[in-house]
């Protein structure tokens, strides 16, 4: 569908379109109240366009490893299975994903497969936004698809992206049986989701934010003091090829050009930490789900800080970053605690996407 878009500009066009949408929403937010009926109808229309654009733009992209990283590897696995390969080439223990790719190879072509992958990634973001925020869903959805790593995990880290979307679906469910099913599916698509799943289970038994915040700070101190100790330690518990992400600091430098203690990524993560702390402690937001989400974020981000020097440490960071948009926007859409709150939401959207645009277009574009 979007084969006419030159590949060197493919990702840039995604960010330009979202920039236009964000600017329209920002200008609109400065003139119309959040609860205005006509305003909500307009945003619903924009939201529907945004959803369709993101789904089809990611889902119908050309197959390219040069511009979409691991897409080439996924295509290789798919074609191997389609040609009657007896075993999966993935080299992982992600059972559900392996079965998914083998099943897909029997009933569809590779382009259709990548569209289904995009649907499994984007549609949950839409459904979760609708579930949690009702008529204000578009603000949350725009935050999610405008996140720093959203496009990358729809086109490059595909199974990881799908797994995090399944986790979000799980966390939004009211019944534990449905939570468990979505969590199981998330883990089956990418084993790294065991970290946020364990973090969620921990919040069931202990959900005091002060303790989680102190542990997060402790992780920074330990990582600075002990260097690469944790990369070596945690690699002992990974049995597939992803262990090299922790132990090999040179093999992937062409894809992730800077290793070491990533102060830039830590500051980005700290935006979520400050937001959650501010809402809970200063604004006295008392919401069980939000407290759980924030404590899960602190736990997963703390784990990443411990292994921050690893190659592809951004893949470990994404185990918390996929929650960042919701951590920041949730209180603004669920509670009223500011005068002219609709205008503040506009500035939050603009600032949040501004960082994404700056990093992906200005710095790395």
DORO-428656 format. One record per residue (C-alpha): residue in one letter; x, y negated, z negated. Coordinates in pm, 1 decimal. Last residue first. Layout:
BEGIN
rec residu:a | xx:X | yy:Y | zz:Z
...
END
This chain:
BEGIN
rec residu:x | xx:1718.8 | yy:-1093.8 | zz:-1125.5
rec residu:x | xx:1912.9 | yy:-1015.0 | zz:-1442.3
rec residu:x | xx:1932.1 | yy:-1364.4 | zz:-1596.5
rec residu:x | xx:1670.0 | yy:-1573.5 | zz:-1415.5
rec residu:x | xx:1425.3 | yy:-1304.6 | zz:-1306.1
rec residu:x | xx:1424.1 | yy:-1030.3 | zz:-1570.1
rec residu:x | xx:1549.8 | yy:-1223.7 | zz:-1871.7
rec residu:x | xx:1381.0 | yy:-1557.2 | zz:-1804.4
rec residu:x | xx:1054.6 | yy:-1400.0 | zz:-1692.0
rec residu:x | xx:1029.2 | yy:-1174.9 | zz:-1995.9
rec residu:x | xx:1117.1 | yy:-1462.5 | zz:-2230.8
rec residu:x | xx:857.4 | yy:-1684.9 | zz:-2066.3
rec residu:x | xx:603.8 | yy:-1404.3 | zz:-2100.8
rec residu:x | xx:616.8 | yy:-1433.7 | zz:-2478.0
rec residu:x | xx:637.1 | yy:-1812.2 | zz:-2477.1
rec residu:x | xx:343.2 | yy:-1854.9 | zz:-2239.1
rec residu:x | xx:124.8 | yy:-1601.4 | zz:-2415.7
rec residu:x | xx:206.6 | yy:-1752.8 | zz:-2755.1
rec residu:x | xx:138.6 | yy:-2103.9 | zz:-2623.8
rec residu:x | xx:-201.5 | yy:-1999.3 | zz:-2495.8
rec residu:x | xx:-280.1 | yy:-1827.0 | zz:-2825.2
rec residu:x | xx:-201.3 | yy:-2154.9 | zz:-3002.6
rec residu:x | xx:-453.6 | yy:-2334.4 | zz:-2782.6
rec residu:x | xx:-722.7 | yy:-2079.1 | zz:-2863.9
rec residu:x | xx:-651.8 | yy:-2123.8 | zz:-3235.4
rec residu:x | xx:-764.3 | yy:-2482.6 | zz:-3230.3
rec residu:x | xx:-728.1 | yy:-2490.2 | zz:-3607.5
rec residu:x | xx:-561.9 | yy:-2177.3 | zz:-3737.0
rec residu:x | xx:-664.2 | yy:-1875.3 | zz:-3946.2
rec residu:x | xx:-933.5 | yy:-1689.7 | zz:-3752.4
rec residu:x | xx:-875.4 | yy:-1316.0 | zz:-3742.2
rec residu:x | xx:-883.3 | yy:-1031.1 | zz:-3489.1
rec residu:x | xx:-746.5 | yy:-1191.4 | zz:-3170.9
rec residu:x | xx:-471.9 | yy:-1397.1 | zz:-3335.0
rec residu:x | xx:-388.3 | yy:-1116.0 | zz:-3578.6
rec residu:x | xx:-317.5 | yy:-868.1 | zz:-3293.2
rec residu:x | xx:-105.1 | yy:-1092.5 | zz:-3065.8
rec residu:x | xx:247.2 | yy:-1043.5 | zz:-3205.8
rec residu:x | xx:235.1 | yy:-681.5 | zz:-3321.4
rec residu:x | xx:35.9 | yy:-590.7 | zz:-3009.6
rec residu:x | xx:304.1 | yy:-730.2 | zz:-2778.9
rec residu:x | xx:582.5 | yy:-566.3 | zz:-2980.9
rec residu:x | xx:446.6 | yy:-211.8 | zz:-2983.2
rec residu:x | xx:630.5 | yy:-98.9 | zz:-2667.3
rec residu:x | xx:940.1 | yy:-255.1 | zz:-2821.5
rec residu:x | xx:960.3 | yy:3.3 | zz:-3100.0
rec residu:x | xx:1040.1 | yy:320.0 | zz:-2904.8
rec residu:x | xx:1171.7 | yy:82.2 | zz:-2638.1
rec residu:x | xx:1480.1 | yy:25.1 | zz:-2853.7
rec residu:x | xx:1579.8 | yy:387.6 | zz:-2801.2
rec residu:x | xx:1569.8 | yy:337.2 | zz:-2426.6
rec residu:x | xx:1747.5 | yy:1.2 | zz:-2468.7
rec residu:x | xx:2031.6 | yy:197.3 | zz:-2628.4
rec residu:x | xx:2106.6 | yy:316.7 | zz:-2275.5
rec residu:x | xx:2463.0 | yy:391.5 | zz:-2380.6
rec residu:x | xx:2477.9 | yy:398.2 | zz:-2759.0
rec residu:x | xx:2598.3 | yy:103.0 | zz:-2963.8
rec residu:x | xx:2255.0 | yy:34.2 | zz:-3116.4
rec residu:x | xx:2228.6 | yy:378.4 | zz:-3276.0
rec residu:x | xx:2145.0 | yy:254.0 | zz:-3628.2
rec residu:x | xx:1961.7 | yy:-45.7 | zz:-3483.3
rec residu:x | xx:1740.5 | yy:192.7 | zz:-3284.3
rec residu:x | xx:1635.1 | yy:371.1 | zz:-3601.4
rec residu:x | xx:1548.2 | yy:38.0 | zz:-3762.6
rec residu:x | xx:1335.6 | yy:-48.6 | zz:-3460.6
rec residu:x | xx:1142.7 | yy:272.5 | zz:-3506.3
rec residu:x | xx:1083.5 | yy:211.5 | zz:-3876.5
rec residu:x | xx:1003.0 | yy:-159.8 | zz:-3844.8
rec residu:x | xx:758.5 | yy:-95.2 | zz:-3558.7
rec residu:x | xx:588.3 | yy:183.6 | zz:-3751.0
rec residu:x | xx:556.7 | yy:-56.3 | zz:-4045.9
rec residu:x | xx:401.0 | yy:-319.2 | zz:-3820.1
rec residu:x | xx:156.2 | yy:-73.3 | zz:-3667.4
rec residu:x | xx:56.9 | yy:59.2 | zz:-4009.7
rec residu:x | xx:3.0 | yy:-290.0 | zz:-4149.5
rec residu:x | xx:-204.7 | yy:-374.2 | zz:-3842.7
rec residu:x | xx:-415.8 | yy:-63.2 | zz:-3888.9
rec residu:x | xx:-479.7 | yy:-133.8 | zz:-4257.5
rec residu:x | xx:-570.4 | yy:-500.5 | zz:-4210.4
rec residu:x | xx:-499.3 | yy:-758.9 | zz:-4478.3
rec residu:x | xx:-363.7 | yy:-1072.4 | zz:-4312.6
rec residu:x | xx:-233.2 | yy:-1286.3 | zz:-4598.2
rec residu:x | xx:-125.6 | yy:-1572.3 | zz:-4369.2
rec residu:x | xx:214.8 | yy:-1599.7 | zz:-4533.4
rec residu:x | xx:291.9 | yy:-1237.9 | zz:-4619.7
rec residu:x | xx:105.0 | yy:-1034.6 | zz:-4360.5
rec residu:x | xx:104.0 | yy:-1278.4 | zz:-4070.0
rec residu:x | xx:455.6 | yy:-1409.6 | zz:-4131.8
rec residu:x | xx:608.1 | yy:-1064.9 | zz:-4191.7
rec residu:x | xx:449.6 | yy:-932.0 | zz:-3873.7
rec residu:x | xx:569.9 | yy:-1226.0 | zz:-3666.4
rec residu:x | xx:920.9 | yy:-1226.7 | zz:-3815.5
rec residu:x | xx:967.7 | yy:-856.5 | zz:-3742.4
rec residu:x | xx:827.0 | yy:-890.4 | zz:-3392.2
rec residu:x | xx:1060.2 | yy:-1178.0 | zz:-3308.7
rec residu:x | xx:1340.4 | yy:-980.8 | zz:-3476.7
rec residu:x | xx:1333.3 | yy:-733.9 | zz:-3189.5
rec residu:x | xx:1441.0 | yy:-1006.7 | zz:-2947.4
rec residu:x | xx:1712.0 | yy:-1115.9 | zz:-3190.5
rec residu:x | xx:1833.8 | yy:-756.7 | zz:-3210.3
rec residu:x | xx:1836.3 | yy:-733.0 | zz:-2832.2
rec residu:x | xx:2069.0 | yy:-1032.9 | zz:-2808.7
rec residu:x | xx:2281.9 | yy:-912.3 | zz:-3101.2
rec residu:x | xx:2351.4 | yy:-588.4 | zz:-2916.4
rec residu:x | xx:2624.8 | yy:-415.7 | zz:-3116.3
rec residu:x | xx:2827.4 | yy:-240.8 | zz:-2850.8
rec residu:x | xx:2736.1 | yy:-160.4 | zz:-2492.8
rec residu:x | xx:2699.7 | yy:-388.5 | zz:-2194.4
rec residu:x | xx:2645.4 | yy:-283.9 | zz:-1835.4
rec residu:x | xx:2349.7 | yy:-54.6 | zz:-1872.0
rec residu:x | xx:2320.2 | yy:104.8 | zz:-1527.9
rec residu:x | xx:2689.4 | yy:87.3 | zz:-1437.0
rec residu:x | xx:2779.3 | yy:151.9 | zz:-1798.7
rec residu:x | xx:2617.1 | yy:491.9 | zz:-1793.9
rec residu:x | xx:2912.5 | yy:724.8 | zz:-1837.0
rec residu:x | xx:3112.5 | yy:495.5 | zz:-2065.0
rec residu:x | xx:2971.4 | yy:515.3 | zz:-2420.0
rec residu:x | xx:2903.1 | yy:888.4 | zz:-2416.1
rec residu:x | xx:2773.9 | yy:1000.4 | zz:-2756.4
rec residu:x | xx:2423.1 | yy:862.7 | zz:-2792.2
rec residu:x | xx:2295.0 | yy:866.2 | zz:-2434.2
rec residu:x | xx:2481.2 | yy:1195.4 | zz:-2394.8
rec residu:x | xx:2228.2 | yy:1358.8 | zz:-2629.7
rec residu:x | xx:1967.1 | yy:1290.8 | zz:-2360.3
rec residu:x | xx:2092.8 | yy:1598.4 | zz:-2174.2
rec residu:x | xx:1899.3 | yy:1839.0 | zz:-2399.7
rec residu:x | xx:1937.4 | yy:1967.6 | zz:-2757.1
rec residu:x | xx:1909.8 | yy:1648.2 | zz:-2958.4
rec residu:x | xx:1957.0 | yy:1695.8 | zz:-3335.5
rec residu:x | xx:2337.5 | yy:1681.3 | zz:-3334.0
rec residu:x | xx:2318.5 | yy:1355.7 | zz:-3136.7
rec residu:x | xx:2177.9 | yy:1193.9 | zz:-3451.2
rec residu:x | xx:2509.3 | yy:1218.2 | zz:-3637.5
rec residu:x | xx:2733.1 | yy:1107.0 | zz:-3351.8
rec residu:x | xx:2522.3 | yy:799.4 | zz:-3280.9
rec residu:x | xx:2496.3 | yy:738.8 | zz:-3656.0
rec residu:x | xx:2871.5 | yy:714.8 | zz:-3710.3
rec residu:x | xx:2921.6 | yy:470.7 | zz:-3423.4
rec residu:x | xx:2986.5 | yy:167.7 | zz:-3646.4
rec residu:x | xx:2958.8 | yy:232.6 | zz:-4017.5
rec residu:x | xx:2947.4 | yy:-119.4 | zz:-4160.2
rec residu:x | xx:2755.0 | yy:-300.1 | zz:-3886.4
rec residu:x | xx:2505.6 | yy:-15.3 | zz:-3849.3
rec residu:x | xx:2466.0 | yy:16.2 | zz:-4225.2
rec residu:x | xx:2399.1 | yy:-356.0 | zz:-4270.7
rec residu:x | xx:2146.5 | yy:-366.1 | zz:-3987.5
rec residu:x | xx:1974.9 | yy:-52.5 | zz:-4116.5
rec residu:x | xx:1949.5 | yy:-211.2 | zz:-4462.1
rec residu:x | xx:1746.9 | yy:-497.5 | zz:-4314.2
rec residu:x | xx:1500.3 | yy:-246.5 | zz:-4169.2
rec residu:x | xx:1490.0 | yy:-62.0 | zz:-4504.1
rec residu:x | xx:1401.3 | yy:-390.6 | zz:-4676.1
rec residu:x | xx:1118.5 | yy:-450.2 | zz:-4427.7
rec residu:x | xx:982.7 | yy:-98.5 | zz:-4477.6
rec residu:x | xx:981.6 | yy:-151.0 | zz:-4854.3
rec residu:x | xx:804.8 | yy:-486.6 | zz:-4838.0
rec residu:x | xx:548.1 | yy:-348.2 | zz:-4590.4
rec residu:x | xx:397.0 | yy:-99.7 | zz:-4831.9
rec residu:x | xx:232.9 | yy:180.7 | zz:-4630.3
rec residu:x | xx:329.2 | yy:504.7 | zz:-4799.2
rec residu:x | xx:149.1 | yy:834.7 | zz:-4742.2
rec residu:x | xx:-28.0 | yy:751.2 | zz:-4417.6
rec residu:x | xx:255.0 | yy:516.9 | zz:-4320.2
rec residu:x | xx:497.7 | yy:812.1 | zz:-4315.1
rec residu:x | xx:277.4 | yy:993.8 | zz:-4062.8
rec residu:x | xx:300.2 | yy:690.7 | zz:-3833.0
rec residu:x | xx:679.5 | yy:682.6 | zz:-3860.5
rec residu:x | xx:691.6 | yy:1055.6 | zz:-3783.0
rec residu:x | xx:489.6 | yy:988.2 | zz:-3467.5
rec residu:x | xx:705.2 | yy:684.6 | zz:-3386.4
rec residu:x | xx:1017.3 | yy:908.2 | zz:-3396.7
rec residu:x | xx:863.8 | yy:1220.0 | zz:-3238.6
rec residu:x | xx:806.5 | yy:1001.1 | zz:-2934.4
rec residu:x | xx:1163.7 | yy:1084.9 | zz:-2832.4
rec residu:x | xx:1039.0 | yy:1423.1 | zz:-2708.7
rec residu:x | xx:883.2 | yy:1274.9 | zz:-2396.3
rec residu:x | xx:575.1 | yy:1415.3 | zz:-2222.3
rec residu:x | xx:503.2 | yy:1680.6 | zz:-2483.9
rec residu:x | xx:550.7 | yy:1424.8 | zz:-2761.5
rec residu:x | xx:289.4 | yy:1197.9 | zz:-2604.9
rec residu:x | xx:50.4 | yy:1490.3 | zz:-2555.4
rec residu:x | xx:88.0 | yy:1587.2 | zz:-2920.6
rec residu:x | xx:28.4 | yy:1227.3 | zz:-3026.5
rec residu:x | xx:-282.3 | yy:1212.8 | zz:-2806.8
rec residu:x | xx:-418.1 | yy:1533.4 | zz:-2958.3
rec residu:x | xx:-334.1 | yy:1430.4 | zz:-3314.7
rec residu:x | xx:-507.6 | yy:1095.3 | zz:-3281.3
rec residu:x | xx:-810.6 | yy:1270.3 | zz:-3134.5
rec residu:x | xx:-829.1 | yy:1506.0 | zz:-3432.8
rec residu:x | xx:-772.3 | yy:1215.6 | zz:-3671.5
rec residu:x | xx:-1087.5 | yy:1034.5 | zz:-3561.5
rec residu:x | xx:-1077.8 | yy:656.5 | zz:-3520.4
rec residu:x | xx:-851.7 | yy:642.7 | zz:-3215.8
rec residu:x | xx:-634.3 | yy:338.2 | zz:-3142.9
rec residu:x | xx:-312.0 | yy:502.0 | zz:-3266.0
rec residu:x | xx:-363.1 | yy:790.1 | zz:-3026.5
rec residu:x | xx:-416.8 | yy:569.9 | zz:-2722.6
rec residu:x | xx:-101.6 | yy:379.7 | zz:-2815.9
rec residu:x | xx:85.6 | yy:710.8 | zz:-2838.0
rec residu:x | xx:-40.0 | yy:807.3 | zz:-2492.1
rec residu:x | xx:96.2 | yy:477.8 | zz:-2358.6
rec residu:x | xx:431.3 | yy:553.6 | zz:-2525.5
rec residu:x | xx:440.3 | yy:892.5 | zz:-2351.6
rec residu:x | xx:364.9 | yy:740.5 | zz:-2011.2
rec residu:x | xx:655.1 | yy:497.6 | zz:-2049.5
rec residu:x | xx:895.6 | yy:771.1 | zz:-2157.0
rec residu:x | xx:785.8 | yy:981.7 | zz:-1860.6
rec residu:x | xx:853.0 | yy:695.1 | zz:-1618.1
rec residu:x | xx:1178.1 | yy:543.0 | zz:-1738.0
rec residu:x | xx:1225.4 | yy:378.6 | zz:-1396.5
rec residu:x | xx:907.0 | yy:241.1 | zz:-1235.7
rec residu:x | xx:653.0 | yy:211.2 | zz:-1517.3
rec residu:x | xx:917.8 | yy:182.3 | zz:-1786.0
rec residu:x | xx:1089.2 | yy:-99.9 | zz:-1597.2
rec residu:x | xx:765.0 | yy:-290.0 | zz:-1541.7
rec residu:x | xx:686.6 | yy:-286.8 | zz:-1914.7
rec residu:x | xx:1036.6 | yy:-371.2 | zz:-2039.1
rec residu:x | xx:1011.0 | yy:-744.8 | zz:-2121.1
rec residu:x | xx:636.7 | yy:-739.8 | zz:-2185.4
rec residu:x | xx:400.9 | yy:-897.5 | zz:-1933.7
rec residu:x | xx:196.2 | yy:-579.3 | zz:-1894.3
rec residu:x | xx:139.9 | yy:-569.1 | zz:-2270.7
rec residu:x | xx:81.7 | yy:-941.7 | zz:-2325.1
rec residu:x | xx:-162.7 | yy:-953.6 | zz:-2034.0
rec residu:x | xx:-350.1 | yy:-658.1 | zz:-2183.7
rec residu:x | xx:-367.6 | yy:-825.2 | zz:-2524.7
rec residu:x | xx:-509.3 | yy:-1148.9 | zz:-2385.1
rec residu:x | xx:-743.5 | yy:-954.3 | zz:-2158.4
rec residu:x | xx:-904.4 | yy:-761.3 | zz:-2442.6
rec residu:x | xx:-1075.6 | yy:-1061.8 | zz:-2601.8
rec residu:x | xx:-1421.8 | yy:-913.5 | zz:-2545.6
rec residu:x | xx:-1330.6 | yy:-599.2 | zz:-2743.6
rec residu:x | xx:-990.5 | yy:-636.1 | zz:-2911.1
rec residu:x | xx:-894.2 | yy:-288.2 | zz:-3028.4
rec residu:x | xx:-1078.2 | yy:-63.6 | zz:-2784.6
rec residu:x | xx:-1053.4 | yy:-290.3 | zz:-2481.3
rec residu:x | xx:-679.3 | yy:-344.4 | zz:-2529.4
rec residu:x | xx:-634.9 | yy:29.3 | zz:-2589.4
rec residu:x | xx:-824.8 | yy:109.6 | zz:-2269.0
rec residu:x | xx:-619.6 | yy:-131.7 | zz:-2056.6
rec residu:x | xx:-287.0 | yy:-11.0 | zz:-2195.8
rec residu:x | xx:-412.9 | yy:345.9 | zz:-2147.0
rec residu:x | xx:-485.1 | yy:264.5 | zz:-1779.3
rec residu:x | xx:-131.3 | yy:140.0 | zz:-1710.0
rec residu:x | xx:87.6 | yy:442.8 | zz:-1788.1
rec residu:x | xx:-131.2 | yy:736.7 | zz:-1688.0
rec residu:x | xx:-233.7 | yy:537.3 | zz:-1380.4
rec residu:x | xx:130.4 | yy:471.8 | zz:-1292.3
rec residu:x | xx:206.5 | yy:844.3 | zz:-1317.1
rec residu:x | xx:-96.4 | yy:916.3 | zz:-1096.9
rec residu:x | xx:42.3 | yy:670.0 | zz:-839.9
rec residu:x | xx:380.3 | yy:840.4 | zz:-858.8
rec residu:x | xx:220.8 | yy:1175.7 | zz:-785.0
rec residu:x | xx:22.5 | yy:1033.0 | zz:-493.7
rec residu:x | xx:350.2 | yy:919.7 | zz:-335.9
rec residu:x | xx:506.9 | yy:1261.9 | zz:-398.3
rec residu:x | xx:229.6 | yy:1453.8 | zz:-227.5
rec residu:x | xx:-58.2 | yy:1628.4 | zz:-397.2
rec residu:x | xx:-198.9 | yy:1964.2 | zz:-517.7
rec residu:x | xx:92.8 | yy:2198.3 | zz:-585.5
rec residu:x | xx:347.9 | yy:1929.0 | zz:-678.0
rec residu:x | xx:104.2 | yy:1789.1 | zz:-933.3
rec residu:x | xx:97.5 | yy:2117.7 | zz:-1124.0
rec residu:x | xx:478.3 | yy:2135.2 | zz:-1140.2
rec residu:x | xx:505.1 | yy:1769.0 | zz:-1246.1
rec residu:x | xx:243.8 | yy:1811.7 | zz:-1518.3
rec residu:x | xx:394.1 | yy:2136.7 | zz:-1642.7
rec residu:x | xx:732.3 | yy:1969.2 | zz:-1684.5
rec residu:x | xx:566.8 | yy:1670.9 | zz:-1850.3
rec residu:x | xx:382.6 | yy:1893.7 | zz:-2093.4
rec residu:x | xx:694.4 | yy:2089.4 | zz:-2184.9
rec residu:x | xx:933.1 | yy:1801.6 | zz:-2244.2
rec residu:x | xx:1223.2 | yy:2033.8 | zz:-2329.8
rec residu:x | xx:1454.2 | yy:1869.5 | zz:-2080.5
rec residu:x | xx:1679.8 | yy:1973.0 | zz:-1793.5
rec residu:x | xx:1440.0 | yy:1816.9 | zz:-1545.3
rec residu:x | xx:1513.6 | yy:2065.3 | zz:-1269.9
rec residu:x | xx:1203.6 | yy:2272.9 | zz:-1342.9
rec residu:x | xx:1230.4 | yy:2636.2 | zz:-1256.0
rec residu:x | xx:1110.1 | yy:2861.5 | zz:-975.7
rec residu:x | xx:1144.6 | yy:2603.2 | zz:-699.7
rec residu:x | xx:859.6 | yy:2652.7 | zz:-454.8
rec residu:x | xx:922.8 | yy:2357.0 | zz:-224.0
rec residu:x | xx:679.8 | yy:2143.0 | zz:-422.1
rec residu:x | xx:881.2 | yy:2208.0 | zz:-740.4
rec residu:x | xx:1203.3 | yy:2087.2 | zz:-581.8
rec residu:x | xx:1019.5 | yy:1794.5 | zz:-422.7
rec residu:x | xx:888.1 | yy:1684.9 | zz:-764.6
rec residu:x | xx:1223.0 | yy:1720.2 | zz:-939.1
rec residu:x | xx:1394.0 | yy:1516.3 | zz:-666.1
rec residu:x | xx:1119.9 | yy:1251.8 | zz:-683.0
rec residu:x | xx:1171.9 | yy:1226.7 | zz:-1058.3
rec residu:x | xx:1544.1 | yy:1178.2 | zz:-998.0
rec residu:x | xx:1486.4 | yy:906.3 | zz:-737.3
rec residu:x | xx:1241.9 | yy:728.8 | zz:-968.9
rec residu:x | xx:1525.0 | yy:724.2 | zz:-1224.0
rec residu:x | xx:1648.2 | yy:387.0 | zz:-1105.2
rec residu:x | xx:1375.7 | yy:186.7 | zz:-931.2
rec residu:x | xx:1575.8 | yy:-29.6 | zz:-689.8
rec residu:x | xx:1846.6 | yy:210.9 | zz:-577.4
rec residu:x | xx:1643.3 | yy:518.7 | zz:-659.2
rec residu:x | xx:1369.2 | yy:428.8 | zz:-416.1
rec residu:x | xx:1028.4 | yy:575.5 | zz:-340.8
rec residu:x | xx:810.5 | yy:290.6 | zz:-214.1
rec residu:x | xx:572.3 | yy:126.6 | zz:-461.9
rec residu:x | xx:212.5 | yy:248.2 | zz:-467.7
rec residu:x | xx:167.3 | yy:296.5 | zz:-842.8
rec residu:x | xx:350.2 | yy:-11.4 | zz:-969.4
rec residu:x | xx:169.3 | yy:-253.6 | zz:-739.6
rec residu:x | xx:-151.5 | yy:-51.0 | zz:-756.8
rec residu:x | xx:-184.9 | yy:-46.1 | zz:-1135.4
rec residu:x | xx:-46.3 | yy:-396.6 | zz:-1192.7
rec residu:x | xx:-273.1 | yy:-553.9 | zz:-928.2
rec residu:x | xx:-586.0 | yy:-370.5 | zz:-1041.3
rec residu:x | xx:-533.3 | yy:-468.8 | zz:-1406.6
rec residu:x | xx:-450.3 | yy:-830.0 | zz:-1321.5
rec residu:x | xx:-758.0 | yy:-861.4 | zz:-1098.4
rec residu:x | xx:-979.0 | yy:-721.6 | zz:-1373.1
rec residu:x | xx:-819.1 | yy:-957.9 | zz:-1624.5
rec residu:x | xx:-876.3 | yy:-1259.4 | zz:-1402.9
rec residu:x | xx:-1243.8 | yy:-1168.1 | zz:-1380.0
rec residu:x | xx:-1269.3 | yy:-1107.8 | zz:-1755.0
rec residu:x | xx:-1086.3 | yy:-1435.1 | zz:-1812.7
rec residu:x | xx:-1355.6 | yy:-1618.5 | zz:-1617.8
rec residu:x | xx:-1631.1 | yy:-1445.5 | zz:-1810.5
rec residu:x | xx:-1460.3 | yy:-1526.5 | zz:-2140.9
rec residu:x | xx:-1436.0 | yy:-1893.7 | zz:-2049.9
rec residu:x | xx:-1800.6 | yy:-1906.3 | zz:-1953.5
rec residu:x | xx:-1896.3 | yy:-1759.5 | zz:-2291.5
rec residu:x | xx:-1677.2 | yy:-1988.9 | zz:-2502.7
rec residu:x | xx:-1532.7 | yy:-1792.9 | zz:-2796.0
rec residu:x | xx:-1166.4 | yy:-1870.5 | zz:-2730.6
rec residu:x | xx:-1240.8 | yy:-2239.2 | zz:-2679.2
rec residu:x | xx:-1170.4 | yy:-2398.6 | zz:-2343.8
rec residu:x | xx:-929.0 | yy:-2671.0 | zz:-2235.9
rec residu:x | xx:-582.5 | yy:-2570.0 | zz:-2357.7
rec residu:x | xx:-660.3 | yy:-2203.0 | zz:-2304.7
rec residu:x | xx:-732.9 | yy:-2260.2 | zz:-1935.0
rec residu:x | xx:-389.8 | yy:-2410.5 | zz:-1878.2
rec residu:x | xx:-232.6 | yy:-2107.6 | zz:-2049.6
rec residu:x | xx:-450.6 | yy:-1860.1 | zz:-1859.6
rec residu:x | xx:-354.9 | yy:-2016.4 | zz:-1526.2
rec residu:x | xx:12.9 | yy:-2023.1 | zz:-1627.8
rec residu:x | xx:0.9 | yy:-1656.6 | zz:-1729.1
rec residu:x | xx:-162.6 | yy:-1553.6 | zz:-1401.5
rec residu:x | xx:98.1 | yy:-1744.4 | zz:-1198.3
rec residu:x | xx:380.3 | yy:-1590.8 | zz:-1402.5
rec residu:x | xx:226.1 | yy:-1246.2 | zz:-1358.9
rec residu:x | xx:241.6 | yy:-1292.0 | zz:-981.7
rec residu:x | xx:603.1 | yy:-1411.7 | zz:-1000.6
rec residu:x | xx:705.6 | yy:-1120.5 | zz:-1223.5
rec residu:x | xx:565.6 | yy:-862.0 | zz:-983.9
rec residu:x | xx:720.2 | yy:-1049.8 | zz:-690.8
rec residu:x | xx:1062.8 | yy:-1023.6 | zz:-855.6
rec residu:x | xx:1024.8 | yy:-645.6 | zz:-895.7
rec residu:x | xx:978.4 | yy:-596.8 | zz:-522.2
rec residu:x | xx:1222.0 | yy:-858.7 | zz:-396.9
rec residu:x | xx:1512.8 | yy:-631.1 | zz:-297.2
rec residu:x | xx:1253.7 | yy:-372.4 | zz:-182.8
rec residu:x | xx:1098.1 | yy:-593.6 | zz:82.9
rec residu:x | xx:718.4 | yy:-587.2 | zz:34.1
rec residu:x | xx:549.0 | yy:-427.2 | zz:336.7
rec residu:x | xx:540.8 | yy:-91.3 | zz:157.3
rec residu:x | xx:284.3 | yy:-240.2 | zz:-83.4
rec residu:x | xx:0.0 | yy:0.0 | zz:0.0
END
